[in-house]
Amino acid sequence: MTTTSSGGEPAPATADREIVISRVIDAPRELVFKAFTMVRHLSRWWGPEGFTTTTRTFEFRVGGVWDFVMHGPDGTDYQEWITWREIAAPERIALLHGESRDDPNAFESVLTFAPAGERTRIVMRTVFPTRELRDEAVEKYHAIEGGEQTLSNLAAYVAELTGNGTAPKGAED
């Protein structure tokens, strides 16, 4: 069974290991894509509600890494590591995401940015190494809700950049 949230159709070979989350954001594709390319943007919206992010290293290029810590609202720190595998501006980003460079449980995500008139449909397709790791992410870490909240934070952030919304998470800094 695939877990999706208003997203596209999964590939049959990965359906039981996949989470798909999508959202239409009221901003041009180039701006939504740009929010992923610079750490000054990511630090304002990345993560579920109540989380903050501290970046150690950030290189947005194929083969580059984003080494960061997500700070949970309960005080728990989550070590995170992303390696950018593909960047096709402004249409697509592919990445490998784990707790460290050599994390055997790292998962792959592909984000697509499609124009929807003057808006942007972003689809985040994540494939885990096993169904069990996907199920753990959903049940223990609330990956679906967290992903939806993250895209909601992105939408609020770009709305602020375009003057179409209220102050995004962290904008008062």
N, C-alpha and C positions, 0 to 999 in steps of 0.2 A: 504494500500500500504506500502510495506517495503522499507526503504531506505538502499541501500547497495552500497558498493564500492569494486568491485572485490572480494566479499566475498562469503561465503557459502549460503546455502538455509535456510531461516528462519523457525522456528516452526510455524505452522498455528495459534496457540493460542496466539502468541505474535507478529505476523507479523506486525500489525499496530502500535506497540509500540517500534519497534526495529531499531537499526542502526548496520550495520555490515561493518567493514573496515578490509581489509587485505593487507599484503605486504610480498613479499619475500625479505629477508635480507641476504646479502652476508657474513654470519658468522655462525659458528656452533650453534646449538640450546642451548647448555649449556651456551655459552657466552651471547646470546640474553636474555636468562632467567635470568642470573646473573645481567644483567643491570637493572632488576626490583627489585632485592633483597637487594640492598645496596643504601642508600641515597646518598652516594658520586657519584654513577653512575646516579641515577635519577635526581639529581640537575643539571647535565650537559646537559640533553636532554629533560626533561619532558616539555610538553606544545607546543602550536603552535608557529609559527615564531614570534619573537619579545617579547615573554613572558619569564619571569624569575620566579624562585620558591624559596621561603624561607620556610624551614622546621622548625616546632616547636617541633614535636615529630615524631619519626619513630621507629616502632617495626614490622619487617617483620616476623610474625608468625600468625597462625590462631588465630583470636580474637584480634590481635594487630592492632594498628592504625597508620596512617600517617596523621598528622594534619599539614597543610601547607597553604601558601598564594601564589597564582599566581598573579604576577604583570604584568598587560597588558602594551603594548607599549604606550597607551594613559594615563598611570598613574593610571588606575583603579586597585584596589586590589580586588581579588576574594578569599574569605575564602573557604577552601576546607577541606574535611574530608573523609578519606578512611578507612574502616574496612576490613581487609583481612579475607575472609570467608573460602577459601580453597586454599591450596598450595600443588601441586603435582609436585615437581621438577623432571625434567625440562619441564613437559608437559603442566601444567595448573595452572592458578591463577584465583580465583573467588573473587570478591570484591563488597562492597557496597559503593557508592560514593555520597556524598551530601555536603551541606555547613556546616553541624554540625552533631554531634552524633545522634540527634533525628530529623533530617530533614525529614518531611513527603513526600517530593518530591525526595528523594534519589533514585538513579537508580542502577541497578545491572549490572556488567560487568563480562564477562568470557573471559579470554585471553588464547588461545591455541597456543602452540609452536610445530610445526611439522617439522621433518627433511625433507628437500627437496634436497637430495644429500648432498653436503657440505654446503648448505645454510639452511635457516630456514623460513618456512611460519608461520607468526604470524597472527592470526585472533582475532579481538577484537569485541565481540558481546555484545552490550549494550541494555538492556531492561528497559524502563521507566515505571513508574506506570500507566500512561495513554497515549493515543495517542496524546492528547493535549500537554502534557509535552514533548513528543518526537518532535512534530512539532515546539514547541517553541525553543527547543534546536537547531534544524536545522535552523530555520528562524532567530531567534534573536541572537543566540550565535554561529552560523556557525559551528555546531558540526561535520559535515562531513569533511569540509575543515580543521578544527582544528585537528581532529583525523588523517587525512591523513598527515598533517604537523608534528604532534607529532611522528608518525611512521617513517616519513622521517628523523626527527632529531635523532631518535633511530638508524636508519640505518647508518647515518653519524657518530654517536658516536662510534658504534661498528666497523665501517670501520677504524676509527682512532686507536682503540684499537688493531686491527689486522694488522695495517699498510697498509690498502687497500684504504685509502681515505685522504681527506683533514681534517684540524682541525675541530672538531665538535663544536657546540654551547657551549660557555663557556669554551672551552679547554685552552684558553689563560690565565686563572686564575692561 
